[in-house]
């Protein structure tokens, strides 16, 4: 049925539903709530769930990592600032893994770039996968790189990368934002 065929109130309701796609989605014929949308992200509020499917096929979900500090990093091999940030984030992650830090790397490269992605991933201390194979709908459409989100041990959003004026990780920023969460 086309929306033109609906009565005015139903047509208006359908438009609201479509405009509010962040509020609900259709799965197998059943309307289900979507965890959140980028516009709904609030530091201190529960973080939207995300699942990384690694290059080796392992599924890692943020809900399974509750009790740890989790950084979601979105990157691409063609992104120069990402290439600068990834080794820094990897080293910090390696040093702080025993304190409960986990980093999940969501690559935005296309599948035909697998060799390039594997080459970068081989030098990282954290798991990497393609965003296209993974799930992070509550963080919005990733349009700026790098962009990062941090989830505290209680599953609450501690850092919203969309709101950061300088979203890349520097040693100072990691120490200022992440180290206190690990204490």
C-alpha positions in Angstrom: 0.0 0.0 0.0 1.3 3.4 -0.9 1.2 6.2 1.6 -1.0 8.2 -0.9 -3.7 5.5 -0.5 -3.8 6.0 3.3 -6.2 8.4 5.1 -4.6 11.7 6.3 -4.0 10.6 9.9 -2.5 7.3 8.9 -0.4 9.0 6.2 0.9 11.5 8.8 1.6 8.7 11.3 3.5 6.7 8.6 5.6 9.8 7.8 6.4 10.2 11.5 7.4 6.6 11.7 9.6 6.9 8.7 11.2 10.1 9.9 11.7 8.5 13.3 13.5 5.5 11.9 15.8 5.8 14.9 12.9 4.9 17.1 12.0 1.5 15.6 12.8 -0.9 12.7 11.2 -3.9 11.1 12.8 -7.3 11.7 11.1 -10.4 10.4 7.7 -8.6 10.3 8.0 -7.5 13.9 8.5 -3.9 15.0 11.5 -3.7 17.4 13.2 -0.9 19.2 16.5 0.3 17.9 19.1 0.8 20.7 19.8 4.4 19.8 20.8 6.7 17.0 23.8 9.1 16.9 21.5 12.0 17.7 20.4 10.1 20.8 23.9 9.5 22.2 24.4 11.0 25.6 27.6 10.8 27.7 26.6 9.1 30.9 23.6 7.3 29.3 23.7 3.6 28.5 25.9 3.1 25.4 24.2 1.5 22.3 25.3 -2.1 21.8 27.8 -2.9 19.1 29.2 -6.1 17.7 32.5 -6.5 15.9 32.9 -9.5 13.6 36.7 -9.8 13.4 38.6 -10.6 10.3 38.8 -14.2 11.6 35.0 -14.4 12.1 34.9 -14.0 15.9 31.9 -12.0 17.3 32.7 -9.6 20.1 29.8 -7.6 21.6 30.1 -4.6 23.9 27.5 -6.2 26.2 29.9 -9.2 26.6 32.6 -6.8 27.6 30.6 -5.2 30.5 33.0 -4.5 33.4 35.7 -3.4 31.0 36.4 0.0 29.5 35.8 -0.3 25.7 36.9 2.0 22.9 35.2 1.7 19.6 37.4 3.1 16.9 36.2 3.6 13.3 39.0 3.9 10.8 40.1 3.1 7.2 43.4 2.3 5.5 43.1 5.3 3.2 42.6 7.7 6.2 45.9 9.4 7.0 44.9 10.6 10.5 43.7 7.0 11.2 47.2 5.6 10.2 48.7 8.0 12.7 46.2 7.2 15.5 46.1 3.4 15.2 49.6 2.6 16.4 49.2 5.1 19.3 45.9 3.5 20.3 47.4 0.0 19.9 50.3 0.8 22.1 48.1 2.3 24.8 45.7 -0.7 24.6 48.6 -3.1 24.9 49.9 -1.3 28.0 46.5 -1.1 29.7 44.9 -4.4 28.7 45.5 -5.9 32.2 43.6 -3.0 33.6 40.5 -3.9 31.7 40.8 -1.9 28.5 39.4 -3.4 25.2 39.6 -1.7 21.9 37.4 -2.8 18.9 38.5 -1.6 15.5 35.7 -1.1 12.9 37.3 -0.7 9.4 35.4 1.1 6.8 37.4 -0.3 3.9 35.6 -2.3 1.2 35.9 -6.1 1.2 38.3 -6.0 -1.7 40.8 -4.2 0.5 41.1 -7.3 2.8 44.9 -7.6 2.2 45.5 -4.0 3.1 43.3 -4.2 6.2 45.0 -7.4 7.3 48.4 -5.7 6.9 47.3 -2.9 9.2 45.6 -5.3 11.6 48.8 -7.4 11.9 50.5 -4.5 13.7 47.6 -3.8 16.1 47.1 -5.2 19.6 43.3 -5.2 19.3 40.8 -7.0 17.1 39.7 -5.5 13.8 36.8 -6.2 11.4 34.9 -4.6 8.6 32.0 -2.3 9.7 30.0 -3.8 6.9 30.1 -7.2 8.5 29.6 -5.9 12.0 26.9 -3.9 13.8 27.0 -0.5 15.4 23.8 1.1 14.4 23.4 3.3 17.5 26.5 5.3 16.6 25.0 6.7 13.4 26.4 6.8 9.9 30.1 7.0 10.1 31.0 9.9 7.9 34.1 11.4 9.6 37.3 9.5 10.3 38.8 8.7 12.7 35.9 8.7 15.1 35.9 7.0 18.5 33.4 6.2 21.3 34.3 5.1 24.8 32.1 2.9 27.0 32.8 2.8 30.8 32.8 -0.4 32.9 29.1 0.1 33.7 28.2 0.1 30.0 27.6 3.9 29.9 28.9 6.2 27.2 32.0 8.0 28.5 33.0 9.7 25.3 31.0 10.7 22.2 33.3 11.0 19.2 30.8 13.1 17.3 30.9 15.9 19.9 34.7 16.0 20.2 36.4 18.9 18.5 39.6 17.0 18.1 38.4 13.4 17.8 41.8 11.7 17.3 43.7 10.1 20.2 46.8 11.8 21.4 48.8 10.5 24.3 47.6 13.4 26.4 43.9 12.8 25.5 44.2 9.0 26.3 45.7 9.8 29.7 43.1 12.4 30.4 40.0 10.5 29.3 40.8 6.8 29.4 43.3 6.3 32.3 40.9 7.6 35.0 38.2 5.1 33.7 40.7 2.3 34.3 41.4 3.2 37.9 
